[in-house]
Amino acid sequence: MKLRSLLFVPGDRPERFAKAEASGADALILDLEDSVAAEKKPEARAAISEWLSGERRVPCFVRVNPLDGEQIRADLDAVLGAGPDGIVLPKAEGAASVHRLVEMAGGNCPPILPIASETPAAIFQLGTYADVAAHLAGVTWGAEDLPAAIGAATSRNPDGSYTAPYEMVRALALFGAHAAGVAAIETVYPDIADAEGLAAYVARGQRDGFTGMMAIHPTQVAAINAGFTPSEAQIAHARAVVRAFADNPGAGALKLDGRMIDQPHLKQARALLVRAGLPI
């Protein structure tokens, strides 16, 4: 499943589902958690179940409510039978949370995308997702719930960058995803009107090793898809690296275009070609 862009849609706004599907997003996240008021959750469950039961053109995840709350059982009962392509699990706390969700789903659990950084305890479990990699669609993180949970004023500096504690959390989530061998999904960019800031944020995520990103508005999807799609120049370079090592079997290091390349460069090149859907 290609996951460059995952677009959130409130579950109680079914009139937006088709527009979201047409946005170009690689997947939708139909939300039952934060964007839906408590009194509207039954309505949202019904709308999502109806949508999932029809013909859909893009994969649809459902963000359920947290495992320790009163809503999760009703969420799963409402949507699992309709065959979602994945479950987004908020306030996940490592492998134990994944195991618990799988158990609650009764053997009918699609791939899980945990939001892996929303509680203080979650931070200390980011290295455990490798133990449950077979159940995962990826790992993502968030920078809003955690500061609220610890009484921090904000997770961001005045220029929009993350403060030091949340830069650390972002890095740990990134490495936790890669340690598990699953997609590393960058969190949302909240300023819908800031196209320049979004482009820079996407570029930073791609540079740092994220493979996709969540979106909160359809207008963000094109920039996210573009940023997480390897360019022609990147593809050409990756092919050249792979070809150089194929032409020199057994070589540990080679010179390409005046620069030294070694096995880590070969691994990067192969991973890029896989992301681009191209043969190695």
N, C-alpha and C positions, 0 to 999 in steps of 0.2 A: 504494500500500500504506500503510494507516494504521499508524503506529508510535508509539503513545503508550507502550506497555509491552512489553518484550521479556524473557521469563522464562527464565533459565538452568535447564537440567535436565542432570544428569550422564548421559553417554551409556551408561554401564554400569548404569544403573538404569531399565530399560525399564518396570518396573512403575509408575514415576512419570509416564510420558509421558501417559497418558490423563487423570490428575488434573491435570497441568499444562495440557493442552488445555482442560479444563473450568474453568480458573481465571478466565477472562475476559481473559487477556492477548491483546494484538493479535498477538503472534508468540512463538514459542518459539525458544530457542537451545539446540539439542542439542549438548552439549559433548564434544569429544574431547581437550581440552587439559588445563587445570590440575586439574579435578575428577576426572580419570581416571588411575589409576596406570598406569605403563608396561606392566605385565604384563596389564592388563585392556583395553588399547586395541583389540586385535583383536576382543574380545567386544563392546566398545562400537560399533565400526564395523558389525558385523553387526546389532546391535540397531537402530541408527539407520537402516541401509539397509532393514531389514524394515519399520520404522515408516513411512518415507518412501514405500515402495512401496504402502502401503495408502491407504485414503481418509482424508484429514485435513481438519479443519474450520478450522484456523488456519494461517497461513504458518509454515513451519519453516526456520529458519536452522541451519547447522551451524558451530560454532566448530572449525576445524581447528587443527593444530599449526603452530608458526612455520615460515616459509619456509626458514630456515637449519638446520633440524633433520632428523632421520632419519625422522620419521613422516609428513611432509606428503604424500609421494607415495602412500603406502598410504591415507591419509585420502581424498584426491581419487579414487583408483581405486575406493574402496568406496562413496562417497556420490553422486558426480556423476551416475551412471547412474540413480539413483533420483529425480532431479529435485528437489533442495532449492530452497526459494524464495530462499535467499541463503546467502552464506558470510561468517562472521565471521572476520576475519584478525587474529590477535594479533601484537604486536610489529611492526606495520606501520611502515615508514619512508618515507611519502609516496608520490608517484605511481609511483616506480620499483618499489615493492613490489606495487602494484596491477597494473602492467604484467606483472610476473613471474608473479603468480598467474593472470592471464588467459592468459598463454602456457602455463603448466603445465596449465591446464584444457583446452587444445587447442580453443578455440572453443566450449566447452560450459560457460562460466562464468556462473552466475547473478549477480545484483547482490551487491556486496561491501560489507560494513560493517567498515571497518578500525578496530581499537583503536589509536589513532594517537599514543599518548604513553608507551609502555612502555619505551623505550630513550632514552638521552641524544641519540643522533643523530636520533631521530624528531621531537624538538621543533623542530629546524631545518628540517623538511620539512612542517610543518603548513600552509603556504601553497601547497603544490603540488597539493593534491587537486582544485583547479579544473581542472587539466589532464586529469583522468581522471573527471570528474563523470558521464559517460555510463555508467561501470561501477559506480557507487556506489548503495547503498541509503541511505547516510548516513555520518556520521563520529561515532565515540564515543571516549572516553578512559578511562584508568584511573589510580588513584592508589596502587597497591600495588607493581607491578613496578618502577616507576621509582626510588623510594627504595632498594629493594633493589639495583638496578643501580649506584647511585652511593655506596652505603654510608651512606645517611642513616638516622637512627634511626627516623623516622616521617614521614608526610606530614601528620599532624594535630596540632593543639593539644590540650591537655587537655579542652577543651570540645567536641571533635569537629570543629571547623572546620579548614580546610586552612591549613597554614603558607604563608608568602609565596611560596616557589618553586612550590608546587603550585596556588595560586590563579592564578599566571601561566599555568601549563600548561593549567588548565581554561579560562581565557579564550582562549588561543590556539587550543585545539581548537574552542571555540564559534565563533570568528571564521573558522577554517579551513573549518568545515562551511558556514557561511553564504556565504563567498566562493565555495565550490563550488556553491552553490544546492541543497544536499541537507539531509536531516534532521539536526539536531544532537541527539545522544542523550546525555543525562547518564549518568554512571557510577553504579554501585550504591551503595546505603546498607547498610552491613554489619551493623548492629544489628537483627536480625530482631524482637526484642521491643520495640523503642522506636518505638511507633506515633506518638507526638507528634513525635519527632525526624524520622521519615520524612516526616510531613506538612509540617514546616517545610522540609525539604530539597527536597521536590517543589515547594513554593511558590517557593522561591528559584530553582530551576532554571527554572521557567516564567517567573518575573519577568525573569530574565537573558537569556532568548531561546532556551533549549533547547526542543525540541518533543516530546521523549519521554525515556524513562529505562529502564535495564535493572534487572531485579529478580532476587533470588536465592532468593525463597521465594514461594509462591502467596499468602500472606497480605498481601504488599506490593502486589499487583496493583490492588486496588480503589482504594487511595489514589493510586497513580500515575495510573490512568485518570482519576480525578476531577480531579486536579490539572492534568492536561494536556488536559482538555476545556474549551473556552470556556464560561463561565457565561452564563445568559440575559441578565444585565445587560451583560456584555461584548459579546455578540452584538447586543443592542439598540443599544448605543453605536456599534458598528462600522457597523451599518446606517444610523444617523443621520448618521455622518460621510460615508459614501458618498453618501447621499441629498442631503446639503447641497452637496457638490461637483457632483453631477449637476444640481441645481437652479440652480447658479451656474457655468455653463461658463466656463472661462478664468480663474476666480478663483485667485489664488495663496494667499490666506489668508482665513479666514472666522471668524465668531464663533459658537460653538455652546455653549448652556447657560452663557453667561457667560465662556467661555474661548476663547482663540484656537486655531485649528487650521490646519495648513498641509499641504503635500504629504507630508511624512513621516508625519503622522497618517493621511492617506488610504492610504498604502502599508501601514501597520500594520493598518488596518481591513480592507483587502482580504485581507491575509495571514491574518488571524484568521478571516474568513468561509470562506476556502479550507480552513483546518485543521478548521473545523466541518463541512465538507462542504456548505456552503450557496452558493447563487448570489451573485455579486457584483452 
